[in-house]
């Protein structure tokens, strides 16, 4: 019998985000975020739902933390709702918002669970959006103020901080494709937003370290290995550009390389695809010293991995790209994403060899499957259990190959609001009845509980 065993001290946990689980969207002085506005706009969310109540974690956090403790969690990654702290994005502080997160942190520590805080998981204050949002520099400066307020309040107890979750999504899905808040469809605006997101990260790093002595600070990027659909030269070349779009545009500046020059040329050449707008103006937001600020040394890199991306040259397909999910005869999740754990190993090895982060955490990895309670009152989600097992194997193989992987946060703890998909996708290892708010451990949660207890598992 083969055993998959993780190193002593390996950190196991789960992840959530504020808008997806908290609810209480107007409670106790909270301001309006861009996701509050977006979800209330007809036609934006597939099932016309909102995060107004979500999993009602705002009122149920104590029992939710107890649930995590029962699953042996060593750590919990969650995000701060910016508008609970600064309802208008800057200026007046909301004491009730600070109190909520202070009580959450205290409950976690009481149960022996280490908090990992993400400052920004896409819920920008609407007031700042009205002033230009991430397309303007003042939002990066407001983010630095927010980072200071929350870290000074919690830095005596919280030592692990993540500035941003998936800035690619916030920039490109929010400002180019328009699928996410604020729903803009303009490529030059997306480039400006990406820069200010990264700039705000760099501004926040020293603030967090000053407010939380001994803090460990990082950023979480959603990374997807890009494979060409064939060995044809044009497909291989296009895969490199897409890798630049998804991965290198954020990895390179964070690790001190600046923006990839080949991607700057490529983006400027795509002006016609962005309705003839002048790409040159998009790069005018980069000022002297910005790249040095963005490259502030980090203690760890957070990696969100869900799938690889397969592309073919637009010379063979219409539009910007053709992405193929899944390959024939491959498994896929209910999101239509290919299940391909080998790419996690490939990704981690690339990060080790090319960027050399001192420490890596898998800050999100999981899958959506619709399995619900059966007649026996169980959620027998075997596909999710298999998905996690295979990705854990890939992670352990990467560690054996020298990757400094220090922890793994499963996405997600609870079935929750899945952005533009509403409540049609269930990523949780815990079933949530969204009417009664009943929680039920899925079989995957019970299996994960045992993995954590044993720091590994047997392959049978």
Protein Blocks (a to p, Z undefined) as FASTA:
>chain_A
ZZddddehiacdddddfklmngomlgghiacdfklmmmmpghkamnlpafklmnommmmm
mmmmmmmmmnopabdcddddfklmmmnopajacfklmmmmmmmmmmmmmnopacdddfbg
oiacfklmmnnpjmbmklmmmmmmmmmmmmmmmmmmmccdcfbgckllmmmmmmmnomac
ehiacfklmmmmmmmmmmmmmmmmmmmmmmmghiacdddddddddddfbfcfklmmmmmm
mmmmmmmmmmmmmnonapafklmmmmmmmmmmnoopafklmmmmpcghklmmmmpccfbd
cdddfbdcddddfklpgcjbdcddddehiacdfkopacdfklmmmmmmmmmmmnopabdc
dfbgcdddfbdcdfkopacdfklmmmmmmmmmmmmmmmmnopacfbdcdddfbdcdehjn
ommbcfbfbdcdfklopacddfklmmmmmmmmnopacdZZ
